[in-house]
Amino acid sequence: MEPITADEIRELLKDALKQFGEYSFSDKGANEVMDVPAIIERLGEMPPDAVIAVLEDVYRTKRKPAFHQQLVMDLVSSMDGVADDRWEALMTSKILESCY
């Protein structure tokens, strides 16, 4: 499985907002309108520093920042079952730590 890029995640969010609407995303969260497990699976194949870079990039998106930030929060929350050493590595990012 290929690593996922920030651009791919942004495109998945754009598609979800188009298909389900901004209200549904805001009300229900990414887990209800996107295939979050597929994103998490692809992130799981990447080293922690690459995951941090991708998620921080998505978090800092200037267009519709609230939706991108909410998506990163939902993704981080969905990753809390990873191995302790991986979780600790991810939490070295102040942005990701603030999302949890």
C-alpha positions, 0 to 999 in steps of 0.5 A: 500500500502506498503512503498517503499524501497531504494532497490526497487527504485534502482531496478526500475531504473535498469529495466528502464535503461535496457529497455530504455537505459541510453541515454533515461533516461538522455535525457528524465528523469525518468518521461518518462521511469519510473512509477514515480507517482507509486513511489510518491504514495508509498512515500506519504504513508510514514512519511517524515523522512522515505522518507528522509532516502530512498531518501538519500540512493538512492541518495548516491548509488555508482553504476552509481551515476549520474543516481540515483541522477537524479532520486532523483531530478526527484522524488523531483520535482514531489513531489512539490505539497504535503501539505506545512507541509510535503514539509517543513519536506522533505526540512529539508534534505540538499540533498533533498533541493539541488535536488529541 
